[in-house]
Amino acid sequence: MSIIRGIRRLLGGVNAPKAKHRYPVSSSSDTYYAGLNQDYRWFRQDELVRKCVVTNAYYATLHGFTTVTEAEDPGKHGYVKDGVDEVNKAVNLDLVLFTAQVKRSVYGKAGFEIVTDNEGMPSKLLSLESDKLKPDLDEDWDLTGYTYRGKKGFYGPEEVLYFANMELEADRLGLSDLEPLRSVCIARHEILRENFPEIAKSLWAPYVILKADTSGLPIEEAEKVVENMADVARAGKSIAINESVEATVVRNTPDIKGLNELLGKLEEAIVAGFGTPRFLLGRPTENRATAYAELEAYVEGPVNNIQRYLKREIERQWYDRLTRLITGGDEVRVKHQWNPVRVYDVYQLADAVSKLWGSHGTGPIGGDSEKVWELMGWDPGELEEKSK
């Protein structure tokens, strides 16, 4: 840390985070994908996987939340709620909860370093690398701290805000939602990124087999001739040959319909795996009644389940800590209340945007994908990924 930065941090009364920035974790180069966590890789590469994960997290935190103080004299302890709300705003808890849900869905767990000021009050929640974070437990299954980047006990038990996903065991590790979909993602990737480009090329430029008479050439020269012909015989390229070379055109008729049907089945498997309604992903549904029933089941099921878990953890790990700091140890409970997700409102919004888009993008905002994303409240970064 430079002297100037150190002075600024000292004057501001904020402690430095324990986790230091080392390298670009979010690098997206093709060569870097090979070194990524396999579940995170599919979140980065597969647009449908990302859409499902982000949509689930988005609708679980769509309408925000409020805090409520549970005390014998709410008026007397109103300052506690005000203090909690102030800290929540300072650390941007709305975004933290959204990020936590995305990461626990992808990795099975999510952690945030609680950066404090000189008085011990949280001032920042620093998102940690989930695949390098592991809870430390004693023989009685009690939490003693957290291992981070291979350093056991790097964090104390109260220095991390931690969330697990589908925590079936007492090890607090959780399970990734992508784990049962890995083979589906691989198959879908091969069809979309490898098979379809090759099929598209073969449709307008068939394969050519060149047969050259190299009987009078030494072995090394003959091999070189074959290599040179293979190098120039590219799809759509013109080549010149003499009478000693025989060319045969091979017509290839791939089963595109079968591949599309297979791709549809793989897509259905991913959507079903995340439990996200199809019409929220831009996929058509049978009719309005079906879409409404699907959305209602989605809100009552996956969305409520996510909200219930986050509520309990944020009250236990976050609000209880804040109230102790604010009151000096008084017993004042602060509850986390999600603003209700009204199914009818969400469906009406999606239906209105769909009508504005029009069939085949012929409506008032047809062709303006940015406006659609803005109205629906979706992540605009997804458009950049689609345009690449």
Secondary structure, DSSP 8 states (H G I E B T S, - for coil): --HHHHHHHHHHTB---SS---S-TT---HHHHTTS-HHHHHHHH-HHHHHHHHHHHHHHSTT-EEEEEE-SSTTTTHHHHHHHHHHHHHHTHHHHHHHHHHHHHHHSEEEEEEEEBTTS-EEEEEE--GGGEEEEE-TTS-EEEEEETTEEEEE-TTSEEEEESS--STTS----TTGGGHHHHHHHHIIIIIIHHHHHHHHHS-EEEEEE--TTS-HHHHHHHHHHHHHH--TT------TTEEEEEE-----HHHHHHHHHHHHHHHHHHHT--GGGGT---S-HHHHHHHHHHHIIIIIHHHHHHHHHHHIIIIIHHHHHHHHSS---EEEEEE----HHHHHHHHHHHHHHH-GGG-STTTT-HHHHHHHHT--THHHHHHH-
